[in-house]
Amino acid sequence: MKALDRITAAWIVTVLLVFPIAILLGILMRLNQANVLELSSLTFYSFMTAHGLLMVGIWFTMSMAGVSYLLQRYVEVKVWPVTLGYVLTLVGVVLLLAAIFLGDFHTGWYFLYPLPFYARTEQWATTAFLLSLGSLGVGWTVWVLGLLVAILRKYSLSQALAWQHLVGKQEPETPPFILITTTTLLGLVPAFIAAVVLLVLFFIEHLSGVKQDALLMKNLTFYFGHTLVNEMLYFGIATLYELFPSFAGKPPYKTKPFVAAAWNLVLLVVWTAYFHHLYMDFVQPTVVQYIGQLASWIAPIPAVAVTTFSVLATVYRSGMKWWLAPTFFFTGVMFWIIGGLGAILDAIVANNFVLHNTLWVPGHFHTYNLLGNVLFSLGFITWFVREKSGDDSSRLYRPVATLYLLGGTGFVLAFFIAGSASVMRRVDKYPHLVSSGSFWALIGAIFVLFVLTAVLFYVFHAVRRCWRVLVGSS
C-alpha cells in the first residue's frame, strides 16, 4: 500500500530528525551538571522538559508506526488514523516547543500537579502546554482505536488475545504479533482515558482556579505516563516477534500456550505497576502499595522470559548474518532485561526509599529506552529501508553498532553508579555532599557523544532513503 509506505516514511524522517536534537539537549544538561558549562536553572529545566517529552513522544509514535505498517500483513489497515496521528502529533510538538522555548515552561517532562501553575512561566505557556498534550492525546487515541478496530474486524476479542491457545487449541491461529499488539492497544485505552480526565482537571483549575486533589492528579499522571512508556516497549517487542525469525532464516513464531498466558498476564498487571511511583505517598491505601510492588515484579517477567528464550533459541545455530537490523533487535532485548532488572530492584519498597529519587531511576529508564525500545524501532527502520531501497546498511554496521552500544553502555552505567551513591535526580547542580555526581555527569556526557555520532551517521543514511519513498521516487 503506497499510502502506508509514505506515511511510515514520514514518521521515520520526522523522528530521526528530532532524535539528535533531543540527544543534544540531554548532553547540555549533563555538561551543566558536570560544571563544564553554565545554564540558568530555568534553561536547564526547560531543556529537561523538552528532552523528556520529545524522547517519549517520538519513540512511542515510531514504535506504533512500525506496528501499523506490519499489521497490514494480517488485517486491512486504514491510513487515515495513522495520518491523523501524524498531523496532531506535529501540532502538539509545535505547541510544546513554543510553550517551552518561547514561554519558559519548565516543569519537567512529568509536569506533576501543581507545577504547571507555580512555575515561573508566561501565562499563555501553560495553556499552550495543556493544548499540546490535548492534541497529542486525541491523535494517539484515534490512532490506537483505529488499529484496534482493524484487528477486531478480523479476529474476535478472545481470538485476538489467543484464549483458544491457552487451552491448547490450534485453530483459529493467532499470530504472536496480533496477540502482543492487541494486549498493548487494550492497555493504552484506559491510560488515554485517564489522560483525558487529568487534562480536564488541569483545565478546570487553570480557567476557574478551583483546586484539585493532589493525590488524585498524581495517580492519574503516573497511571497514564507509566503505562504509556511500558506499552511502547511492547510495540517494539511486537515488531521483533514479527521480523526477527526471518533474519535467521527460520519460520515465523507460533503462539504457544505459555506465550498466550504470558502476554495476557502482562495485560492485567501493567495497569497497576505504576503504584511503585507512589510508595512515599503515605495517604495512599496500604493495599495498593502491595499491589504495586507485586505488579512491578510480575509485569516484566513473563514478557522478558518468553521473549529472551525465543530470541536465543532463534539465534542458536542459525548462521544468522549480523547486519544492523538483527543486531539492533538482539541487543535491544538484552539491554531490556538489564533495564527491567534495575526497575524491579527499585520497585522493592525497602529499596525504593533509597533509590527512587536518585539517578538510579534515569539509569533504568534510559537503559530500556535508549538501549531497548529505541533499538527495536531502529531495527524496524533498518528493515524498512532495506525493503524499500535494497540497502542492508552493511557499510554502517560496525561503526554505528560499535559507537551506539559502547556509548550507550557507558552513558547508563554513569547513571547507575551515581544513583547507587545517592546522587539525586531532577537537579541542575549537585551539592558538595554528592559532588561525585558531577564526575559521573561528565563521564555520561562523553559516552553519549559516541551515541550522537552513531545516530548522525545513521540518520544521514536512513533519511535520504526514506525521503525517496516519501516523494514517490523509489
C-alpha positions in Angstrom: 0.0 0.0 0.0 1.8 3.1 -1.3 -0.1 5.5 1.1 1.0 3.5 4.2 4.6 3.3 2.8 4.6 7.1 2.6 3.1 7.9 6.0 5.6 5.4 7.5 8.5 7.0 5.7 7.2 10.4 7.0 7.2 9.1 10.6 10.7 7.8 10.1 12.1 11.0 8.7 10.4 13.2 11.3 11.6 11.0 14.3 15.1 10.7 13.0 15.5 14.4 12.5 14.2 15.2 16.0 16.2 12.4 17.7 19.7 14.1 17.5 18.2 17.4 18.8 16.7 15.6 21.8 20.1 13.9 22.5 21.9 17.3 22.3 19.5 18.7 24.9 20.4 15.8 27.2 24.2 16.3 26.6 23.9 20.0 27.5 22.1 19.1 30.8 24.8 16.6 31.7 27.6 19.1 30.9 25.8 21.6 33.1 25.7 19.1 36.0 29.4 18.4 35.3 30.1 22.1 35.8 31.6 22.2 32.2 29.1 24.9 31.1 26.7 27.1 33.0 23.0 27.0 32.3 20.5 29.0 34.3 18.1 26.9 36.3 15.2 28.0 34.1 17.1 26.9 30.9 18.1 23.6 32.5 14.6 22.7 33.4 13.3 23.9 30.1 15.7 21.5 28.4 14.7 18.7 30.8 11.0 19.2 29.9 11.7 19.3 26.1 14.2 16.4 26.2 11.9 14.0 28.2 8.7 14.7 26.4 10.3 14.6 22.9 12.1 11.3 23.6 8.9 9.7 25.0 6.8 11.1 22.2 8.9 10.3 19.2 9.7 6.8 20.2 6.2 6.0 21.3 4.9 7.1 17.9 7.7 5.4 16.0 7.0 2.1 17.7 3.3 2.4 16.9 4.1 3.4 13.3 6.2 0.3 12.9 3.3 -1.8 14.2 0.8 -0.1 12.0 3.0 -0.9 8.9 3.4 -4.6 9.8 -0.2 -5.0 10.8 -1.2 -4.8 7.1 0.2 -8.4 6.8 -2.8 -9.6 8.7 -5.7 -7.1 8.5 -6.8 -4.1 6.5 -5.2 -1.0 8.0 -6.8 2.3 7.3 -4.3 5.0 6.6 -6.3 7.9 7.9 -5.8 7.2 11.7 -2.1 6.9 11.1 -2.1 10.2 9.2 -4.3 12.0 11.7 -1.9 10.8 14.5 1.0 12.3 12.5 -0.7 15.6 11.9 -1.9 16.1 15.5 1.5 15.0 16.8 3.1 17.7 14.7 0.6 20.3 16.1 1.3 19.1 19.6 5.0 19.2 19.2 4.9 22.8 17.8 2.7 23.9 20.8 5.0 22.1 23.2 8.2 23.7 21.9 6.5 27.1 21.8 5.5 26.8 25.4 9.0 25.7 26.4 11.3 27.9 24.4 9.1 31.0 23.9 7.0 30.8 27.1 9.7 29.4 29.5 7.5 26.4 30.5 9.9 24.2 32.6 8.0 21.7 34.9 10.0 18.7 33.8 8.6 16.0 31.5 6.4 14.6 34.2 4.6 18.0 34.8 3.4 16.9 38.2 0.5 18.8 39.7 0.6 21.7 40.7 3.9 22.5 39.0 2.3 23.9 35.8 0.6 26.6 37.9 3.6 27.6 40.0 6.5 27.6 37.5 7.9 31.0 36.6 6.4 30.9 33.1 4.4 33.1 30.7 0.6 32.9 31.4 -0.1 31.6 27.9 2.6 28.9 28.0 0.6 26.8 30.5 -2.4 26.9 28.2 -0.2 26.1 25.2 1.3 23.1 27.0 -2.1 21.7 28.0 -3.4 22.2 24.5 -0.2 20.4 23.3 -1.0 17.4 25.4 -4.6 17.5 24.3 -3.5 17.4 20.6 -1.1 14.5 21.2 -3.7 12.7 23.2 -6.5 13.0 20.6 -4.2 11.9 17.8 -2.8 8.9 19.6 -6.2 7.8 21.0 -7.8 7.8 17.5 -4.8 6.0 16.1 -4.9 3.3 18.8 -8.7 2.8 18.4 -8.2 2.7 14.6 -5.7 -0.2 14.9 -7.8 -2.0 17.5 -10.9 -1.8 15.3 -8.9 -3.1 12.3 -7.9 -6.2 14.3 -11.3 -6.8 15.8 -12.9 -6.8 12.3 -11.0 -10.0 11.5 -10.5 -11.5 15.0 -12.9 -11.7 17.8 -11.6 -10.3 21.1 -10.9 -13.8 22.5 -9.1 -14.8 19.3 -7.0 -11.6 19.3 -6.0 -12.4 22.8 -5.2 -16.0 21.8 -7.5 -17.5 24.5 -8.0 -20.6 22.3 -4.3 -21.3 22.6 -4.4 -21.1 26.3 -6.4 -24.4 26.3 -4.2 -26.0 23.7 -6.4 -25.4 20.6 -4.5 -24.8 17.3 -7.3 -23.1 15.4 -8.0 -20.4 14.7 -4.4 -19.4 14.8 -3.5 -16.1 16.4 0.0 -14.9 15.4 2.1 -13.6 18.3 2.2 -10.2 16.5 -1.6 -9.9 16.7 -1.6 -11.1 20.4 1.1 -8.6 21.5 -0.3 -5.7 19.5 -3.9 -6.3 20.9 -2.8 -6.5 24.5 -0.7 -3.3 24.0 -3.6 -1.4 22.4 -6.0 -2.6 25.1 -3.6 -1.5 27.7 -3.4 2.0 26.2 -7.1 2.7 26.0 -7.7 3.2 29.8 -4.4 5.1 30.0 -5.7 7.6 27.5 -9.0 7.9 29.3 -7.0 8.7 32.5 -5.1 11.3 30.5 -8.4 12.9 29.3 -9.6 13.2 32.9 -6.2 14.6 34.0 -6.3 17.3 31.3 -9.9 18.2 32.1 -9.0 18.7 35.8 -5.9 20.8 34.8 -8.1 23.0 32.6 -10.7 23.4 35.3 -8.1 24.8 37.7 -6.4 26.8 35.0 -9.6 28.5 33.9 -11.5 28.7 37.2 -8.9 28.5 40.0 -10.8 25.5 41.6 -8.1 23.4 43.3 -7.8 19.7 42.5 -6.9 16.8 44.8 -3.1 16.4 44.5 -3.1 12.7 45.2 -5.7 12.1 42.5 -3.7 14.1 40.0 -0.5 12.2 40.8 -2.3 8.9 40.4 -3.7 9.9 37.0 -0.4 11.3 35.8 1.6 8.2 36.6 -1.1 5.7 35.6 -1.1 7.4 32.2 2.6 8.0 31.9 4.0 4.8 33.3 1.5 2.7 31.2 2.4 4.6 28.0 6.2 4.0 28.5 5.7 0.3 29.2 3.3 -0.2 26.2 5.7 1.5 23.7 8.2 -1.2 24.7 5.6 -3.9 23.9 5.0 -2.3 20.5 8.7 -2.8 19.9 8.6 -6.4 21.0 5.7 -7.0 18.6 7.9 -5.9 15.7 10.7 -8.1 17.0 8.4 -11.2 17.1 7.3 -10.4 13.5 10.6 -9.8 11.9 13.4 -11.5 13.9 12.9 -15.1 12.8 13.2 -14.1 9.1 16.7 -12.7 9.8 17.8 -16.1 10.9 16.1 -17.9 8.0 13.6 -19.6 10.4 9.8 -19.9 10.2 7.6 -17.4 12.0 7.0 -17.7 15.7 3.8 -19.6 16.8 1.6 -18.7 19.7 2.2 -21.4 22.2 0.0 -21.7 25.4 2.8 -20.2 27.6 3.2 -17.3 25.1 -0.6 -16.6 25.3 -0.5 -16.9 29.1 2.5 -14.5 29.4 1.0 -11.7 27.4 -2.5 -11.9 28.9 -0.8 -11.7 32.3 1.1 -8.6 31.2 -2.1 -7.0 30.1 -3.6 -7.5 33.6 -0.6 -6.3 35.7 0.6 -3.4 33.6 -2.3 -1.3 34.8 -1.3 -1.4 38.5 2.5 -1.4 38.3 2.6 2.4 38.4 1.9 2.3 42.1 5.6 2.0 42.8 5.9 5.7 41.9 3.7 6.5 44.9 5.3 4.4 47.7 6.2 7.6 49.6 2.6 9.0 49.4 1.6 7.6 52.8 -2.0 8.6 52.5 -2.4 6.0 49.7 -4.3 2.9 50.9 -1.7 0.4 52.0 -3.3 -2.3 49.9 -2.4 -0.6 46.6 1.2 -0.3 47.7 1.3 -4.1 48.0 -0.4 -4.4 44.6 2.1 -2.0 43.1 5.1 -4.0 44.4 3.7 -7.3 43.2 2.6 -6.0 39.8 6.0 -4.3 39.3 7.8 -7.7 39.9 5.4 -9.7 37.8 4.9 -7.3 34.8 8.3 -7.7 33.1 9.0 -11.4 34.0 6.6 -13.2 31.6 7.3 -10.9 28.6 11.1 -10.8 29.2 11.4 -14.5 29.9 9.4 -15.6 26.9 11.0 -13.1 24.5 14.5 -13.8 25.7 14.1 -17.6 25.3 12.5 -17.1 21.9 15.3 -14.8 20.7 18.2 -17.0 22.0 16.6 -20.1 20.5 16.2 -18.3 17.2 19.9 -17.3 17.1 21.2 -20.7 18.3 22.9 -22.5 15.4 21.1 -20.3 12.9 24.1 -18.9 11.0 22.5 -15.5 11.1 24.0 -12.7 9.2 24.6 -9.9 11.7 23.6 -6.7 9.8 22.2 -3.7 11.6 18.5 -4.8 11.9 19.1 -8.1 13.8 21.8 -6.5 15.8 19.5 -3.8 17.0 16.8 -6.2 17.9 19.0 -8.7 19.7 20.9 -6.2 21.7 17.7 -4.4 22.5 16.3 -7.5 24.2 19.5 -8.0 26.2 19.5 -4.4 27.5 15.7 -4.5 28.1 16.5 -7.3 30.6 19.1 -5.1 32.3 16.8 -2.1 32.5 14.0 -4.2 33.7 16.1 -5.6 36.5 17.0 -2.1 37.5 13.3 -1.3 37.6 12.4 -4.4 39.7 15.1 -3.5 42.2 13.8 0.0 42.6 10.2 -1.3 42.9 11.0 -3.2 46.1 9.6 -0.9 48.8 12.7 -1.0 51.0 15.0 -0.2 48.1 12.6 2.4 46.7 13.1 4.7 49.7 16.8 4.7 49.0 16.9 4.7 45.2 13.8 6.3 43.7 14.8 9.9 43.9 18.3 9.2 42.8 19.9 8.8 39.4 19.3 5.1 39.6 15.9 5.7 38.0 17.1 7.6 35.0 19.7 4.8 34.7 17.0 2.1 34.4 14.6 4.0 32.1 17.4 5.2 29.8 18.6 1.5 29.6 15.3 0.1 28.5 14.5 3.2 26.3 17.8 4.2 24.6 19.2 0.7 24.6 15.9 -1.2 24.3 12.9 0.5 22.8 14.9 2.8 20.5 16.9 -0.2 19.2 13.6 -2.1 18.4 12.4 0.9 16.4 15.8 1.4 14.7 15.7 -2.3 13.8 12.3 -1.8 12.1 13.5 1.3 10.4 16.6 -0.5 9.1 14.4 -3.4 7.8 12.0 -0.9 6.2 14.9 0.9 4.4 16.2 -2.4 3.0 12.7 -3.4 1.9 12.3 -0.1 0.0 15.8 0.6 -1.3 17.6 -2.8 -1.2 20.3 -1.3 1.0 21.2 -3.6 4.0 23.3 -0.9 5.7 26.4 -3.2 5.6 28.7 -0.2 5.5 27.2 1.3 8.6 27.2 -2.0 10.6 30.4 -1.8 12.5 30.8 1.9 13.2 27.2 2.6 14.1 26.7 -0.6 16.2 30.0 -0.1 18.0 29.6 3.6 18.7 26.0 3.4 19.7 26.3 0.3 22.0 29.6 1.4 23.6 28.4 5.0 24.1 25.0 3.8 25.4 26.5 1.4 27.9 28.9 3.9 29.4 26.1 6.5 29.5 23.7 4.4 31.5 26.4 3.0 33.7 27.2 6.6 34.8 23.6 6.9 35.9 23.5 3.6 37.8 26.8 4.2 39.6 25.9 7.8 40.6 22.4 6.6 41.7 23.9 3.8 43.9 26.0 6.6 45.5 22.7 8.5 46.4 23.2 11.3 43.8 19.8 12.9 43.4 17.9 13.3 40.1 16.0 16.3 38.9 18.6 18.9 40.0 20.6 21.2 37.8 23.6 21.3 40.1 24.9 18.8 42.6 25.7 20.0 46.2 29.1 19.3 47.7 27.7 16.3 49.7 27.3 14.4 46.4 29.9 16.1 44.4 30.8 12.7 42.7 27.6 13.3 40.7 29.5 16.0 38.6 32.2 13.5 37.7 29.7 10.9 36.6 27.7 13.5 34.7 30.9 14.3 32.7 31.5 10.6 32.1 27.9 10.2 30.9 28.2 13.2 28.6 31.4 11.9 27.0 29.9 8.5 26.3 26.7 9.9 24.9 28.7 11.8 22.4 29.6 8.4 20.9 25.8 7.7 20.7 25.2 11.1 19.0 28.0 10.4 16.4 26.4 7.0 15.6 23.0 8.5 15.3 24.1 11.2 12.9 25.7 8.6 10.6 22.6 6.6 10.8 20.2 9.5 10.3 22.1 10.7 7.2 21.8 7.1 5.7 18.2 6.4 6.6 16.6 9.8 6.0 17.9 10.0 2.4 16.4 6.6 1.5 13.1 7.2 3.3 12.8 10.6 1.7 12.7 8.9 -1.7 9.8 6.8 -0.5 8.1 9.8 0.8 8.3 11.7 -2.5 7.5 8.6 -4.5 10.8 8.2 -6.3 11.6 4.6 -5.2 
